[in-house]
Amino acid sequence: MDLNDYQSQIRQHINYPTEVGPYSVILALMKDVGHLSEKLDDVLINDHGSFDDKKRLSTGITIGDILFDIVNLASDLNYSLNEIAAINLMKHNKESENKDKSKKEE
């Protein structure tokens, strides 16, 4: 699925007033990231880092919840997911170039 197609489809499921968008979404994002952290901590401590099918699916669902939050935050800031992905890729490419440049100067 294309990122922008996903974004337009998922926006049909928002459940907050759009005028408070970024502020409402960031709270949901923090909650969902905390939930993911708890799940990963549980797998690490209780299952020695091994995911069974049930925990793998549950973790995937939580990652999807985080993606939902990110889609809505990007949308509320008038970004498409493709734009966000391009910005992020540029950032990482620049960081890699700077690391390579630093290594050559050493």
Secondary structure, DSSP 8 states (H G I E B T S, - for coil): --HHHHHHHHGGG--S-GGGHHHHHHHHHHHHHHHHHHHHHHHHHHSTT---HHHHHHHHHHHHHHHHHHHHHHHHTT--HHHHHHHHHHHHHHHHHHHHHHHHH-
